[in-house]
Amino acid sequence: MPRPKTYRLADGTAAPRPFLKWAGGKQALAAALQKRFPDRFDRYFEPFLGGGSVFFALASGNPVRAVLADENPWLIDTYRGVRSAWRRVAATLDTLPNTKADYYRLRAEDPAGLPLHARAARLIYLNKTCFRGLFRVNRAGRFNVPYGAYDRRLYDPNDLAATARVLRGVDLRCADFESVLDDVTPKDFVYLDPPYVKLGGHADFNRYTKGQFREPDHDRFAALCRDLDRAHVRWLVSQSDTPLVRKLFRGFRIQRIDARREINLDATRRNVGEVVVQNY
Ligand SMILES: C[S@@+](CC[C@H](N)C(=O)[O-])C[C@H]1O[C@@H](n2cnc3c(N)ncnc32)[C@H](O)[C@@H]1O
């Protein structure tokens, strides 16, 4: 066990910045999205959490009662690990050299056998050192991104500390989006950022989870939004501007929003149109 470092941290109220780079991350849009959120709600639900940029922006103001979820178990373990022991996560990261050999050794390791803080450190390490910094799995559910050879800092202690602080008391779940919304009420608010509807071609990113998010999932997702609407639960959805999305959400308020997606495997598609759909 490495000796813990003494960190010089910003004051305890610093806002967390997302510490992972995530495909479809909404960091650039977080403020614009938040402006559209209702002024008041009881609990905040975010069932497609990813890199958490929208929640972190929201939580940097007032404490938020939140239910946060994602189907990716490595991701949820990472948040749990940072919340319960961010210093141990940081200390573990300090022992991991950024070399090709170490990268492939860690990539081959089965995270299931590691304690929570080491699982969190492993994902952060792979995210910061892999090619183009994105999480992607193959059909067997194995992380399969090659080494990126970037000379970058693995973490900022202020971000880990602030993340641990805002996640305190948050209900963090690893689950499919449908079950996460079982206990939502009309007093709550739901922000939903599912994988994008495919625009066609192999450039579309859809490798967050082993199962992938396919057209039947988009149908299931839109049906759930209609059910929530009938139950008077307010929601806002982020999606790509495609004919399928406009068809699935016909009758709801659909607005274009300017998005510059950071991660897109095809450079020519960087400025794909994006919409927000809302039912209030
Ligand atoms: C577009 S990303 C969310 C990005 C996030 N808003 C951010 O700013 O980083 C979509 C997320 O949905 C998750 N996901 C995919 N299928 C899911 C499912 N069936 N239920 C819940 N989450 C799922 C993926 O693991 C991924 O993290």
Ligand as a Chemical Component Dictionary entry (heavy atoms), coordinates in Angstrom:
data_LIG
# 
_chem_comp.id                   LIG 
_chem_comp.type                 NON-POLYMER 
_chem_comp.pdbx_formal_charge   0 
_chem_comp.three_letter_code    LIG 
# 
loop_
_chem_comp_atom.comp_id 
_chem_comp_atom.atom_id 
_chem_comp_atom.alt_atom_id 
_chem_comp_atom.type_symbol 
_chem_comp_atom.charge 
_chem_comp_atom.model_Cartn_x 
_chem_comp_atom.model_Cartn_y 
_chem_comp_atom.model_Cartn_z 
_chem_comp_atom.pdbx_ordinal 
LIG C1  C1  C 0  -24.794 9.395  -23.866 1  
LIG S1  S1  S 1  -24.113 8.521  -22.485 2  
LIG C2  C2  C 0  -24.495 9.602  -21.135 3  
LIG C3  C3  C 0  -23.504 10.731 -21.075 4  
LIG C4  C4  C 0  -23.653 11.642 -19.859 5  
LIG N1  N1  N 0  -24.838 12.467 -19.926 6  
LIG C5  C5  C 0  -22.417 12.537 -19.713 7  
LIG O1  O1  O 0  -22.543 13.777 -19.708 8  
LIG O2  O2  O -1 -21.307 11.987 -19.623 9  
LIG C6  C6  C 0  -25.239 7.182  -22.293 10 
LIG C7  C7  C 0  -25.003 6.258  -21.090 11 
LIG O3  O3  O 0  -26.077 5.306  -21.047 12 
LIG C8  C8  C 0  -25.579 4.079  -20.517 13 
LIG N2  N2  N 0  -26.509 2.997  -20.915 14 
LIG C9  C9  C 0  -26.542 2.279  -22.067 15 
LIG N3  N3  N 0  -27.592 1.430  -22.068 16 
LIG C10 C10 C 0  -28.255 1.623  -20.892 17 
LIG C11 C11 C 0  -29.440 1.057  -20.312 18 
LIG N4  N4  N 0  -30.151 0.117  -20.947 19 
LIG N5  N5  N 0  -29.848 1.505  -19.094 20 
LIG C12 C12 C 0  -29.114 2.453  -18.430 21 
LIG N6  N6  N 0  -27.977 3.019  -18.930 22 
LIG C13 C13 C 0  -27.559 2.613  -20.146 23 
LIG C14 C14 C 0  -24.187 3.963  -21.095 24 
LIG O4  O4  O 0  -23.378 3.126  -20.291 25 
LIG C15 C15 C 0  -23.723 5.437  -21.124 26 
LIG O5  O5  O 0  -22.944 5.742  -19.994 27 
# 
loop_
_chem_comp_bond.comp_id 
_chem_comp_bond.atom_id_1 
_chem_comp_bond.atom_id_2 
_chem_comp_bond.value_order 
_chem_comp_bond.pdbx_ordinal 
LIG C1  S1  SING 1  
LIG S1  C2  SING 2  
LIG S1  C6  SING 3  
LIG C2  C3  SING 4  
LIG C3  C4  SING 5  
LIG C4  N1  SING 6  
LIG C4  C5  SING 7  
LIG C5  O1  DOUB 8  
LIG C5  O2  SING 9  
LIG C6  C7  SING 10 
LIG C7  O3  SING 11 
LIG C7  C15 SING 12 
LIG O3  C8  SING 13 
LIG C8  N2  SING 14 
LIG C8  C14 SING 15 
LIG N2  C9  SING 16 
LIG N2  C13 SING 17 
LIG C9  N3  DOUB 18 
LIG N3  C10 SING 19 
LIG C10 C11 SING 20 
LIG C10 C13 DOUB 21 
LIG C11 N4  SING 22 
LIG C11 N5  DOUB 23 
LIG N5  C12 SING 24 
LIG C12 N6  DOUB 25 
LIG N6  C13 SING 26 
LIG C14 O4  SING 27 
LIG C14 C15 SING 28 
LIG C15 O5  SING 29 
# 
